[in-house]
Amino acid sequence: MSNAGAKVRAVAAEIVDAVVSGGQSLDAALVENESRVAHDDRSLLRLLSFGVLRHHWQLQDWACRLLTQPLKRRDRVVNALLAVGLYQLVSTRIPDHAVVSQTVEATRQLRRPKLAGLMNACLRRFMREDMAATAAEDETAHWNHPQWMIDRLKTDWPEDWQAILSANNERAPMWLRANAARQSAADYVKKLAAADIAAELLPGVPDAVRLAEPISVDALPGFVDGDVSVQDAAAQIAGRWLLADLRGRLLDACAAPGGKSGHLLEIGGDAVTLVAVDRDPSRIAGISENLARIGRDATIIAADASKPEEWWDGALFDGILLDAPCSASGVIRRHPDIKLLRRESDLEGLSALQENLLRALWLLLAPGGRLLYVTCSVIAAENEELVGRFLRDHGDALENSVLPNNNIRDLMRRKVCGYQILPGSADMDGFYYACLEKKKI
């Protein structure tokens, strides 16, 4: 019996329960608990934690059928452990006998020894009755999404909702952004090849490099020196689009953790100056650290971008990047906890926040300047519907629908206003873009 193996499963159950029952983000729960297991076991811990949350509704459907009566509230972590066990049986290559023995032992490590027999019986019954072969009757269990999100996607994407849901349930690849100030993406791929790391380019996104398999950043040539950063290819479109034919004074609103700020500075070089604003003081340090690693700097301000009277110096900006807070419905494959933590009722407040930001920052844009509105959402209320209202209400605003290059046309869906990248398109995350220009006086 491997106590280390049981420990990993017990900690994974506690992480899952912290998200499902405690409302904690998966990233925060991992940071808080990852050190409790051996370094060599952390990849398995992440695999189990991400996998169980990714398939939460199907796993809970099976768990409900296996348990003759619900577990007591104080034992809800055992329900999470049962999901961990079921996920291993269905989605990993771990031998069944090891799954059962170590998950049962994990019940004891969670200080629920009286439930070890129940855990053993549930897992063995699942295998005996081949429950995994039975198709889910419930729509949420079939698609592993909350019903409100399924319904919203059916409305907003009647031809694509199934593909979006399926893509959300896949594991995300590892994308890199080559530092254009130092080398091309093609040259960096050669460096990776020399280190026996397989990678490929993406036509239309000049700095993007996709790894065949995720690896530690410590193994990336030149990462410490700022030659490359980790950033999804869809997010990289922002910098090239904003700076297509523009230089000068830039604002990155809602800038943390600084990935897009860094890209703007890599592309623009000495021809741009950047102000980076974020309202979360705890995330400001991340902007500074990311910029320092690539050898760039900016004016970094901890403030609410929607209240420029509290931080703006009065000098207009030539370009503004508004990467607005949103439902994050386009990056679920990277953050499966979003499916559990986000509520439909959140959308009204998010839409109001996005609109407030857009209206406030528009006043800071110089005539002839450009504002790029970006979200990592696939929900129309946060994207084209909001931008459409803004354009109707602002006679000095017009949409510039010219894409940065023709190669990304096949990657994006044209909307009434703006463009949408759907999750999984060219293995990218889901992002929305709308380029707005202020008419010259």
TORKOL-4160 file (C-alpha; in steps of 0.2 Angstrom, whole numbers, padded with zeros to 4 digits, m for minus):
441
<pt num="1" X="0000" Y="0000" Z="0000"/>
<pt num="2" X="0007" Y="0017" Z="m0005"/>
<pt num="3" X="0004" Y="0030" Z="0008"/>
<pt num="4" X="0011" Y="0043" Z="m0004"/>
<pt num="5" X="m0002" Y="0038" Z="m0017"/>
<pt num="6" X="m0016" Y="0038" Z="m0005"/>
<pt num="7" X="m0010" Y="0055" Z="0001"/>
<pt num="8" X="m0011" Y="0062" Z="m0017"/>
<pt num="9" X="m0029" Y="0056" Z="m0019"/>
<pt num="10" X="m0034" Y="0063" Z="m0002"/>
<pt num="11" X="m0027" Y="0080" Z="m0005"/>
<pt num="12" X="m0035" Y="0080" Z="m0023"/>
<pt num="13" X="m0051" Y="0077" Z="m0014"/>
<pt num="14" X="m0049" Y="0092" Z="m0002"/>
<pt num="15" X="m0044" Y="0103" Z="m0017"/>
<pt num="16" X="m0060" Y="0098" Z="m0027"/>
<pt num="17" X="m0071" Y="0100" Z="m0011"/>
<pt num="18" X="m0063" Y="0117" Z="m0008"/>
<pt num="19" X="m0069" Y="0122" Z="m0025"/>
<pt num="20" X="m0086" Y="0113" Z="m0026"/>
<pt num="21" X="m0092" Y="0116" Z="m0008"/>
<pt num="22" X="m0081" Y="0131" Z="m0003"/>
<pt num="23" X="m0081" Y="0142" Z="m0018"/>
<pt num="24" X="m0062" Y="0143" Z="m0019"/>
<pt num="25" X="m0054" Y="0145" Z="m0036"/>
<pt num="26" X="m0044" Y="0130" Z="m0042"/>
<pt num="27" X="m0028" Y="0140" Z="m0044"/>
<pt num="28" X="m0029" Y="0146" Z="m0026"/>
<pt num="29" X="m0033" Y="0129" Z="m0019"/>
<pt num="30" X="m0018" Y="0121" Z="m0028"/>
<pt num="31" X="m0007" Y="0135" Z="m0021"/>
<pt num="32" X="m0013" Y="0132" Z="m0004"/>
<pt num="33" X="m0011" Y="0113" Z="m0004"/>
<pt num="34" X="0001" Y="0108" Z="m0017"/>
<pt num="35" X="0016" Y="0108" Z="m0005"/>
<pt num="36" X="0008" Y="0094" Z="0005"/>
<pt num="37" X="0013" Y="0081" Z="m0007"/>
<pt num="38" X="0030" Y="0076" Z="m0014"/>
<pt num="39" X="0036" Y="0086" Z="m0029"/>
<pt num="40" X="0036" Y="0071" Z="m0040"/>
<pt num="41" X="0017" Y="0068" Z="m0036"/>
<pt num="42" X="0012" Y="0086" Z="m0040"/>
<pt num="43" X="0008" Y="0082" Z="m0058"/>
<pt num="44" X="m0003" Y="0068" Z="m0053"/>
<pt num="45" X="m0012" Y="0080" Z="m0041"/>
<pt num="46" X="m0015" Y="0093" Z="m0054"/>
<pt num="47" X="m0021" Y="0079" Z="m0066"/>
<pt num="48" X="m0034" Y="0073" Z="m0054"/>
<pt num="49" X="m0039" Y="0090" Z="m0048"/>
<pt num="50" X="m0042" Y="0097" Z="m0065"/>
<pt num="51" X="m0049" Y="0081" Z="m0072"/>
<pt num="52" X="m0062" Y="0079" Z="m0058"/>
<pt num="53" X="m0068" Y="0097" Z="m0060"/>
<pt num="54" X="m0068" Y="0096" Z="m0079"/>
<pt num="55" X="m0080" Y="0081" Z="m0078"/>
<pt num="56" X="m0089" Y="0086" Z="m0062"/>
<pt num="57" X="m0107" Y="0083" Z="m0068"/>
<pt num="58" X="m0104" Y="0066" Z="m0075"/>
<pt num="59" X="m0095" Y="0060" Z="m0060"/>
<pt num="60" X="m0108" Y="0067" Z="m0048"/>
<pt num="61" X="m0121" Y="0058" Z="m0058"/>
<pt num="62" X="m0112" Y="0041" Z="m0056"/>
<pt num="63" X="m0109" Y="0045" Z="m0037"/>
<pt num="64" X="m0128" Y="0048" Z="m0034"/>
<pt num="65" X="m0132" Y="0031" Z="m0042"/>
<pt num="66" X="m0119" Y="0022" Z="m0032"/>
<pt num="67" X="m0123" Y="0030" Z="m0015"/>
<pt num="68" X="m0140" Y="0023" Z="m0008"/>
<pt num="69" X="m0141" Y="0039" Z="0003"/>
<pt num="70" X="m0132" Y="0056" Z="0002"/>
<pt num="71" X="m0117" Y="0058" Z="0013"/>
<pt num="72" X="m0118" Y="0069" Z="0028"/>
<pt num="73" X="m0113" Y="0087" Z="0026"/>
<pt num="74" X="m0097" Y="0084" Z="0037"/>
<pt num="75" X="m0092" Y="0070" Z="0025"/>
<pt num="76" X="m0094" Y="0079" Z="0009"/>
<pt num="77" X="m0075" Y="0078" Z="0006"/>
<pt num="78" X="m0078" Y="0059" Z="0004"/>
<pt num="79" X="m0090" Y="0063" Z="m0010"/>
<pt num="80" X="m0076" Y="0072" Z="m0018"/>
<pt num="81" X="m0064" Y="0058" Z="m0015"/>
<pt num="82" X="m0077" Y="0046" Z="m0024"/>
<pt num="83" X="m0076" Y="0057" Z="m0039"/>
<pt num="84" X="m0057" Y="0056" Z="m0039"/>
<pt num="85" X="m0058" Y="0037" Z="m0038"/>
<pt num="86" X="m0071" Y="0037" Z="m0052"/>
<pt num="87" X="m0061" Y="0049" Z="m0063"/>
<pt num="88" X="m0046" Y="0038" Z="m0061"/>
<pt num="89" X="m0055" Y="0022" Z="m0067"/>
<pt num="90" X="m0063" Y="0030" Z="m0082"/>
<pt num="91" X="m0049" Y="0043" Z="m0088"/>
<pt num="92" X="m0032" Y="0037" Z="m0083"/>
<pt num="93" X="m0021" Y="0022" Z="m0086"/>
<pt num="94" X="m0019" Y="0018" Z="m0068"/>
<pt num="95" X="m0023" Y="0000" Z="m0064"/>
<pt num="96" X="m0040" Y="m0003" Z="m0057"/>
<pt num="97" X="m0033" Y="m0012" Z="m0042"/>
<pt num="98" X="m0021" Y="0002" Z="m0038"/>
<pt num="99" X="m0036" Y="0015" Z="m0040"/>
<pt num="100" X="m0047" Y="0005" Z="m0028"/>
<pt num="101" X="m0034" Y="0002" Z="m0014"/>
<pt num="102" X="m0026" Y="0019" Z="m0014"/>
<pt num="103" X="m0043" Y="0028" Z="m0015"/>
<pt num="104" X="m0049" Y="0017" Z="0000"/>
<pt num="105" X="m0034" Y="0021" Z="0010"/>
<pt num="106" X="m0036" Y="0040" Z="0006"/>
<pt num="107" X="m0053" Y="0038" Z="0015"/>
<pt num="108" X="m0043" Y="0034" Z="0030"/>
<pt num="109" X="m0031" Y="0048" Z="0028"/>
<pt num="110" X="m0046" Y="0060" Z="0027"/>
<pt num="111" X="m0050" Y="0054" Z="0045"/>
<pt num="112" X="m0066" Y="0045" Z="0039"/>
<pt num="113" X="m0061" Y="0026" Z="0042"/>
<pt num="114" X="m0079" Y="0021" Z="0044"/>
<pt num="115" X="m0082" Y="0026" Z="0026"/>
<pt num="116" X="m0068" Y="0016" Z="0019"/>
<pt num="117" X="m0079" Y="0000" Z="0016"/>
<pt num="118" X="m0092" Y="0011" Z="0008"/>
<pt num="119" X="m0079" Y="0018" Z="m0004"/>
<pt num="120" X="m0073" Y="0001" Z="m0008"/>
<pt num="121" X="m0090" Y="m0005" Z="m0012"/>
<pt num="122" X="m0094" Y="0010" Z="m0023"/>
<pt num="123" X="m0079" Y="0008" Z="m0034"/>
<pt num="124" X="m0081" Y="m0011" Z="m0036"/>
<pt num="125" X="m0099" Y="m0009" Z="m0040"/>
<pt num="126" X="m0095" Y="0004" Z="m0053"/>
<pt num="127" X="m0083" Y="m0008" Z="m0062"/>
<pt num="128" X="m0094" Y="m0023" Z="m0060"/>
<pt num="129" X="m0109" Y="m0014" Z="m0067"/>
<pt num="130" X="m0099" Y="m0006" Z="m0081"/>
<pt num="131" X="m0108" Y="0011" Z="m0077"/>
<pt num="132" X="m0095" Y="0020" Z="m0088"/>
<pt num="133" X="m0103" Y="0012" Z="m0103"/>
<pt num="134" X="m0120" Y="0019" Z="m0099"/>
<pt num="135" X="m0124" Y="0035" Z="m0108"/>
<pt num="136" X="m0129" Y="0050" Z="m0097"/>
<pt num="137" X="m0148" Y="0054" Z="m0098"/>
<pt num="138" X="m0145" Y="0071" Z="m0090"/>
<pt num="139" X="m0139" Y="0085" Z="m0101"/>
<pt num="140" X="m0128" Y="0093" Z="m0088"/>
<pt num="141" X="m0120" Y="0076" Z="m0085"/>
<pt num="142" X="m0118" Y="0073" Z="m0104"/>
<pt num="143" X="m0109" Y="0090" Z="m0107"/>
<pt num="144" X="m0102" Y="0093" Z="m0090"/>
<pt num="145" X="m0108" Y="0111" Z="m0089"/>
<pt num="146" X="m0121" Y="0119" Z="m0079"/>
<pt num="147" X="m0138" Y="0120" Z="m0087"/>
<pt num="148" X="m0138" Y="0139" Z="m0088"/>
<pt num="149" X="m0122" Y="0139" Z="m0098"/>
<pt num="150" X="m0128" Y="0126" Z="m0110"/>
<pt num="151" X="m0144" Y="0136" Z="m0113"/>
<pt num="152" X="m0135" Y="0152" Z="m0115"/>
<pt num="153" X="m0123" Y="0144" Z="m0128"/>
<pt num="154" X="m0138" Y="0137" Z="m0137"/>
<pt num="155" X="m0145" Y="0154" Z="m0139"/>
<pt num="156" X="m0129" Y="0163" Z="m0143"/>
<pt num="157" X="m0121" Y="0150" Z="m0154"/>
<pt num="158" X="m0135" Y="0139" Z="m0161"/>
<pt num="159" X="m0124" Y="0131" Z="m0174"/>
<pt num="160" X="m0108" Y="0129" Z="m0163"/>
<pt num="161" X="m0114" Y="0126" Z="m0145"/>
<pt num="162" X="m0110" Y="0108" Z="m0145"/>
<pt num="163" X="m0092" Y="0111" Z="m0152"/>
<pt num="164" X="m0089" Y="0124" Z="m0139"/>
<pt num="165" X="m0095" Y="0113" Z="m0124"/>
<pt num="166" X="m0084" Y="0099" Z="m0131"/>
<pt num="167" X="m0069" Y="0110" Z="m0133"/>
<pt num="168" X="m0071" Y="0117" Z="m0115"/>
<pt num="169" X="m0069" Y="0099" Z="m0109"/>
<pt num="170" X="m0052" Y="0096" Z="m0117"/>
<pt num="171" X="m0035" Y="0099" Z="m0109"/>
<pt num="172" X="m0027" Y="0115" Z="m0115"/>
<pt num="173" X="m0011" Y="0115" Z="m0124"/>
<pt num="174" X="0004" Y="0126" Z="m0119"/>
<pt num="175" X="0007" Y="0141" Z="m0130"/>
<pt num="176" X="0022" Y="0152" Z="m0129"/>
<pt num="177" X="0025" Y="0170" Z="m0135"/>
<pt num="178" X="0042" Y="0173" Z="m0143"/>
<pt num="179" X="0050" Y="0190" Z="m0138"/>
<pt num="180" X="0049" Y="0198" Z="m0155"/>
<pt num="181" X="0062" Y="0211" Z="m0150"/>
<pt num="182" X="0075" Y="0197" Z="m0148"/>
<pt num="183" X="0071" Y="0183" Z="m0161"/>
<pt num="184" X="0057" Y="0177" Z="m0172"/>
<pt num="185" X="0045" Y="0163" Z="m0167"/>
<pt num="186" X="0053" Y="0153" Z="m0181"/>
<pt num="187" X="0070" Y="0155" Z="m0174"/>
<pt num="188" X="0064" Y="0151" Z="m0156"/>
<pt num="189" X="0056" Y="0135" Z="m0163"/>
<pt num="190" X="0074" Y="0130" Z="m0169"/>
<pt num="191" X="0081" Y="0133" Z="m0151"/>
<pt num="192" X="0067" Y="0122" Z="m0145"/>
<pt num="193" X="0072" Y="0108" Z="m0157"/>
<pt num="194" X="0090" Y="0109" Z="m0152"/>
<pt num="195" X="0084" Y="0106" Z="m0134"/>
<pt num="196" X="0073" Y="0091" Z="m0141"/>
<pt num="197" X="0057" Y="0100" Z="m0138"/>
<pt num="198" X="0044" Y="0098" Z="m0151"/>
<pt num="199" X="0034" Y="0114" Z="m0156"/>
<pt num="200" X="0025" Y="0122" Z="m0171"/>
<pt num="201" X="0020" Y="0139" Z="m0177"/>
<pt num="202" X="0003" Y="0147" Z="m0180"/>
<pt num="203" X="0000" Y="0156" Z="m0197"/>
<pt num="204" X="m0008" Y="0173" Z="m0193"/>
<pt num="205" X="m0001" Y="0175" Z="m0175"/>
<pt num="206" X="0017" Y="0179" Z="m0178"/>
<pt num="207" X="0024" Y="0177" Z="m0161"/>
<pt num="208" X="0015" Y="0161" Z="m0156"/>
<pt num="209" X="0023" Y="0144" Z="m0153"/>
<pt num="210" X="0013" Y="0129" Z="m0148"/>
<pt num="211" X="0022" Y="0115" Z="m0138"/>
<pt num="212" X="0018" Y="0097" Z="m0143"/>
<pt num="213" X="0018" Y="0093" Z="m0124"/>
<pt num="214" X="0017" Y="0105" Z="m0109"/>
<pt num="215" X="0034" Y="0107" Z="m0100"/>
<pt num="216" X="0040" Y="0117" Z="m0085"/>
<pt num="217" X="0045" Y="0134" Z="m0089"/>
<pt num="218" X="0062" Y="0131" Z="m0081"/>
<pt num="219" X="0065" Y="0119" Z="m0096"/>
<pt num="220" X="0062" Y="0133" Z="m0109"/>
<pt num="221" X="0078" Y="0140" Z="m0117"/>
<pt num="222" X="0079" Y="0158" Z="m0112"/>
<pt num="223" X="0064" Y="0159" Z="m0102"/>
<pt num="224" X="0073" Y="0167" Z="m0087"/>
<pt num="225" X="0081" Y="0180" Z="m0098"/>
<pt num="226" X="0064" Y="0185" Z="m0106"/>
<pt num="227" X="0067" Y="0177" Z="m0123"/>
<pt num="228" X="0049" Y="0169" Z="m0122"/>
<pt num="229" X="0034" Y="0170" Z="m0111"/>
<pt num="230" X="0019" Y="0158" Z="m0108"/>
<pt num="231" X="0003" Y="0166" Z="m0117"/>
<pt num="232" X="m0011" Y="0158" Z="m0127"/>
<pt num="233" X="m0011" Y="0162" Z="m0145"/>
<pt num="234" X="m0028" Y="0170" Z="m0145"/>
<pt num="235" X="m0022" Y="0182" Z="m0132"/>
<pt num="236" X="m0007" Y="0187" Z="m0142"/>
<pt num="237" X="m0018" Y="0194" Z="m0156"/>
<pt num="238" X="m0021" Y="0209" Z="m0145"/>
<pt num="239" X="m0004" Y="0217" Z="m0146"/>
<pt num="240" X="m0002" Y="0215" Z="m0164"/>
<pt num="241" X="m0019" Y="0222" Z="m0168"/>
<pt num="242" X="m0018" Y="0237" Z="m0157"/>
<pt num="243" X="m0001" Y="0242" Z="m0164"/>
<pt num="244" X="m0004" Y="0237" Z="m0182"/>
<pt num="245" X="m0001" Y="0255" Z="m0188"/>
<pt num="246" X="0000" Y="0264" Z="m0171"/>
<pt num="247" X="0014" Y="0270" Z="m0159"/>
<pt num="248" X="0014" Y="0283" Z="m0145"/>
<pt num="249" X="0007" Y="0283" Z="m0128"/>
<pt num="250" X="m0003" Y="0267" Z="m0123"/>
<pt num="251" X="m0014" Y="0262" Z="m0109"/>
<pt num="252" X="m0016" Y="0244" Z="m0104"/>
<pt num="253" X="m0032" Y="0244" Z="m0092"/>
<pt num="254" X="m0035" Y="0229" Z="m0081"/>
<pt num="255" X="m0017" Y="0224" Z="m0085"/>
<pt num="256" X="m0013" Y="0211" Z="m0072"/>
<pt num="257" X="m0004" Y="0199" Z="m0073"/>
<pt num="258" X="0005" Y="0209" Z="m0087"/>
<pt num="259" X="0006" Y="0197" Z="m0102"/>
<pt num="260" X="m0002" Y="0209" Z="m0114"/>
<pt num="261" X="0008" Y="0224" Z="m0107"/>
<pt num="262" X="0024" Y="0214" Z="m0110"/>
<pt num="263" X="0019" Y="0210" Z="m0128"/>
<pt num="264" X="0015" Y="0228" Z="m0132"/>
<pt num="265" X="0032" Y="0233" Z="m0126"/>
<pt num="266" X="0041" Y="0220" Z="m0135"/>
<pt num="267" X="0032" Y="0225" Z="m0152"/>
<pt num="268" X="0033" Y="0244" Z="m0149"/>
<pt num="269" X="0050" Y="0245" Z="m0142"/>
<pt num="270" X="0056" Y="0263" Z="m0139"/>
<pt num="271" X="0042" Y="0270" Z="m0150"/>
<pt num="272" X="0029" Y="0267" Z="m0136"/>
<pt num="273" X="0027" Y="0272" Z="m0118"/>
<pt num="274" X="0015" Y="0262" Z="m0108"/>
<pt num="275" X="0004" Y="0265" Z="m0093"/>
<pt num="276" X="m0003" Y="0249" Z="m0085"/>
<pt num="277" X="m0017" Y="0250" Z="m0073"/>
<pt num="278" X="m0025" Y="0236" Z="m0062"/>
<pt num="279" X="m0037" Y="0238" Z="m0047"/>
<pt num="280" X="m0030" Y="0223" Z="m0038"/>
<pt num="281" X="m0015" Y="0228" Z="m0028"/>
<pt num="282" X="m0010" Y="0210" Z="m0025"/>
<pt num="283" X="m0008" Y="0207" Z="m0043"/>
<pt num="284" X="0002" Y="0223" Z="m0047"/>
<pt num="285" X="0018" Y="0215" Z="m0042"/>
<pt num="286" X="0015" Y="0202" Z="m0055"/>
<pt num="287" X="0015" Y="0215" Z="m0069"/>
<pt num="288" X="0032" Y="0222" Z="m0062"/>
<pt num="289" X="0039" Y="0205" Z="m0062"/>
<pt num="290" X="0034" Y="0200" Z="m0079"/>
<pt num="291" X="0040" Y="0216" Z="m0087"/>
<pt num="292" X="0057" Y="0215" Z="m0077"/>
<pt num="293" X="0060" Y="0197" Z="m0084"/>
<pt num="294" X="0058" Y="0203" Z="m0102"/>
<pt num="295" X="0069" Y="0219" Z="m0098"/>
<pt num="296" X="0055" Y="0232" Z="m0101"/>
<pt num="297" X="0046" Y="0244" Z="m0089"/>
<pt num="298" X="0030" Y="0254" Z="m0088"/>
<pt num="299" X="0021" Y="0266" Z="m0077"/>
<pt num="300" X="0011" Y="0254" Z="m0066"/>
<pt num="301" X="m0004" Y="0261" Z="m0056"/>
<pt num="302" X="m0015" Y="0252" Z="m0043"/>
<pt num="303" X="m0032" Y="0259" Z="m0047"/>
<pt num="304" X="m0049" Y="0257" Z="m0054"/>
<pt num="305" X="m0048" Y="0260" Z="m0072"/>
<pt num="306" X="m0066" Y="0265" Z="m0073"/>
<pt num="307" X="m0063" Y="0280" Z="m0062"/>
<pt num="308" X="m0049" Y="0289" Z="m0071"/>
<pt num="309" X="m0052" Y="0305" Z="m0060"/>
<pt num="310" X="m0043" Y="0295" Z="m0047"/>
<pt num="311" X="m0027" Y="0291" Z="m0057"/>
<pt num="312" X="m0026" Y="0299" Z="m0074"/>
<pt num="313" X="m0014" Y="0313" Z="m0077"/>
<pt num="314" X="m0024" Y="0321" Z="m0091"/>
<pt num="315" X="m0013" Y="0317" Z="m0106"/>
<pt num="316" X="m0023" Y="0308" Z="m0119"/>
<pt num="317" X="m0018" Y="0290" Z="m0125"/>
<pt num="318" X="m0015" Y="0286" Z="m0143"/>
<pt num="319" X="m0020" Y="0268" Z="m0140"/>
<pt num="320" X="m0030" Y="0259" Z="m0126"/>
<pt num="321" X="m0031" Y="0240" Z="m0123"/>
<pt num="322" X="m0046" Y="0236" Z="m0113"/>
<pt num="323" X="m0045" Y="0218" Z="m0108"/>
<pt num="324" X="m0061" Y="0218" Z="m0098"/>
<pt num="325" X="m0066" Y="0208" Z="m0083"/>
<pt num="326" X="m0078" Y="0195" Z="m0089"/>
<pt num="327" X="m0086" Y="0178" Z="m0087"/>
<pt num="328" X="m0070" Y="0169" Z="m0093"/>
<pt num="329" X="m0082" Y="0157" Z="m0103"/>
<pt num="330" X="m0069" Y="0156" Z="m0117"/>
<pt num="331" X="m0055" Y="0149" Z="m0106"/>
<pt num="332" X="m0064" Y="0135" Z="m0097"/>
<pt num="333" X="m0052" Y="0122" Z="m0103"/>
<pt num="334" X="m0038" Y="0131" Z="m0093"/>
<pt num="335" X="m0050" Y="0134" Z="m0078"/>
<pt num="336" X="m0063" Y="0121" Z="m0076"/>
<pt num="337" X="m0068" Y="0128" Z="m0060"/>
<pt num="338" X="m0076" Y="0142" Z="m0069"/>
<pt num="339" X="m0091" Y="0130" Z="m0073"/>
<pt num="340" X="m0094" Y="0128" Z="m0055"/>
<pt num="341" X="m0090" Y="0146" Z="m0048"/>
<pt num="342" X="m0098" Y="0157" Z="m0061"/>
<pt num="343" X="m0117" Y="0160" Z="m0060"/>
<pt num="344" X="m0129" Y="0167" Z="m0073"/>
<pt num="345" X="m0133" Y="0181" Z="m0061"/>
<pt num="346" X="m0115" Y="0187" Z="m0062"/>
<pt num="347" X="m0118" Y="0192" Z="m0081"/>
<pt num="348" X="m0128" Y="0207" Z="m0077"/>
<pt num="349" X="m0115" Y="0214" Z="m0065"/>
<pt num="350" X="m0101" Y="0210" Z="m0077"/>
<pt num="351" X="m0109" Y="0218" Z="m0092"/>
<pt num="352" X="m0112" Y="0234" Z="m0082"/>
<pt num="353" X="m0094" Y="0234" Z="m0076"/>
<pt num="354" X="m0088" Y="0231" Z="m0094"/>
<pt num="355" X="m0099" Y="0246" Z="m0100"/>
<pt num="356" X="m0093" Y="0257" Z="m0087"/>
<pt num="357" X="m0075" Y="0254" Z="m0091"/>
<pt num="358" X="m0078" Y="0256" Z="m0110"/>
<pt num="359" X="m0087" Y="0273" Z="m0107"/>
<pt num="360" X="m0074" Y="0280" Z="m0095"/>
<pt num="361" X="m0059" Y="0275" Z="m0105"/>
<pt num="362" X="m0066" Y="0282" Z="m0121"/>
<pt num="363" X="m0064" Y="0299" Z="m0114"/>
<pt num="364" X="m0045" Y="0296" Z="m0112"/>
<pt num="365" X="m0043" Y="0292" Z="m0130"/>
<pt num="366" X="m0036" Y="0305" Z="m0142"/>
<pt num="367" X="m0045" Y="0309" Z="m0158"/>
<pt num="368" X="m0039" Y="0297" Z="m0171"/>
<pt num="369" X="m0034" Y="0285" Z="m0158"/>
<pt num="370" X="m0039" Y="0266" Z="m0156"/>
<pt num="371" X="m0047" Y="0256" Z="m0142"/>
<pt num="372" X="m0046" Y="0238" Z="m0143"/>
<pt num="373" X="m0060" Y="0230" Z="m0133"/>
<pt num="374" X="m0056" Y="0212" Z="m0128"/>
<pt num="375" X="m0064" Y="0198" Z="m0117"/>
<pt num="376" X="m0060" Y="0180" Z="m0115"/>
<pt num="377" X="m0079" Y="0177" Z="m0116"/>
<pt num="378" X="m0090" Y="0168" Z="m0129"/>
<pt num="379" X="m0106" Y="0176" Z="m0122"/>
<pt num="380" X="m0115" Y="0189" Z="m0133"/>
<pt num="381" X="m0120" Y="0200" Z="m0118"/>
<pt num="382" X="m0102" Y="0204" Z="m0114"/>
<pt num="383" X="m0096" Y="0206" Z="m0132"/>
<pt num="384" X="m0106" Y="0211" Z="m0148"/>
<pt num="385" X="m0121" Y="0216" Z="m0139"/>
<pt num="386" X="m0112" Y="0228" Z="m0127"/>
<pt num="387" X="m0101" Y="0235" Z="m0141"/>
<pt num="388" X="m0116" Y="0238" Z="m0152"/>
<pt num="389" X="m0124" Y="0248" Z="m0139"/>
<pt num="390" X="m0109" Y="0258" Z="m0136"/>
<pt num="391" X="m0107" Y="0262" Z="m0155"/>
<pt num="392" X="m0125" Y="0267" Z="m0156"/>
<pt num="393" X="m0123" Y="0279" Z="m0141"/>
<pt num="394" X="m0106" Y="0287" Z="m0147"/>
<pt num="395" X="m0107" Y="0297" Z="m0163"/>
<pt num="396" X="m0088" Y="0299" Z="m0162"/>
<pt num="397" X="m0084" Y="0280" Z="m0162"/>
<pt num="398" X="m0083" Y="0269" Z="m0177"/>
<pt num="399" X="m0078" Y="0251" Z="m0179"/>
<pt num="400" X="m0062" Y="0247" Z="m0188"/>
<pt num="401" X="m0065" Y="0229" Z="m0194"/>
<pt num="402" X="m0049" Y="0227" Z="m0204"/>
<pt num="403" X="m0040" Y="0212" Z="m0197"/>
<pt num="404" X="m0021" Y="0213" Z="m0193"/>
<pt num="405" X="m0018" Y="0200" Z="m0206"/>
<pt num="406" X="m0028" Y="0189" Z="m0218"/>
<pt num="407" X="m0021" Y="0173" Z="m0210"/>
<pt num="408" X="m0031" Y="0175" Z="m0195"/>
<pt num="409" X="m0048" Y="0177" Z="m0204"/>
<pt num="410" X="m0051" Y="0158" Z="m0204"/>
<pt num="411" X="m0048" Y="0158" Z="m0185"/>
<pt num="412" X="m0061" Y="0171" Z="m0181"/>
<pt num="413" X="m0080" Y="0173" Z="m0183"/>
<pt num="414" X="m0086" Y="0190" Z="m0189"/>
<pt num="415" X="m0100" Y="0196" Z="m0177"/>
<pt num="416" X="m0112" Y="0211" Z="m0180"/>
<pt num="417" X="m0098" Y="0220" Z="m0170"/>
<pt num="418" X="m0081" Y="0213" Z="m0168"/>
<pt num="419" X="m0074" Y="0196" Z="m0170"/>
<pt num="420" X="m0075" Y="0180" Z="m0160"/>
<pt num="421" X="m0062" Y="0166" Z="m0158"/>
<pt num="422" X="m0071" Y="0150" Z="m0152"/>
<pt num="423" X="m0062" Y="0139" Z="m0139"/>
<pt num="424" X="m0053" Y="0125" Z="m0148"/>
<pt num="425" X="m0051" Y="0135" Z="m0165"/>
<pt num="426" X="m0033" Y="0131" Z="m0170"/>
<pt num="427" X="m0031" Y="0125" Z="m0152"/>
<pt num="428" X="m0033" Y="0142" Z="m0145"/>
<pt num="429" X="m0044" Y="0149" Z="m0131"/>
<pt num="430" X="m0060" Y="0158" Z="m0134"/>
<pt num="431" X="m0058" Y="0177" Z="m0136"/>
<pt num="432" X="m0068" Y="0192" Z="m0142"/>
<pt num="433" X="m0061" Y="0207" Z="m0151"/>
<pt num="434" X="m0068" Y="0224" Z="m0156"/>
<pt num="435" X="m0057" Y="0238" Z="m0163"/>
<pt num="436" X="m0065" Y="0255" Z="m0160"/>
<pt num="437" X="m0058" Y="0271" Z="m0167"/>
<pt num="438" X="m0062" Y="0289" Z="m0162"/>
<pt num="439" X="m0066" Y="0300" Z="m0176"/>
<pt num="440" X="m0054" Y="0315" Z="m0178"/>
<pt num="441" X="m0061" Y="0332" Z="m0175"/>
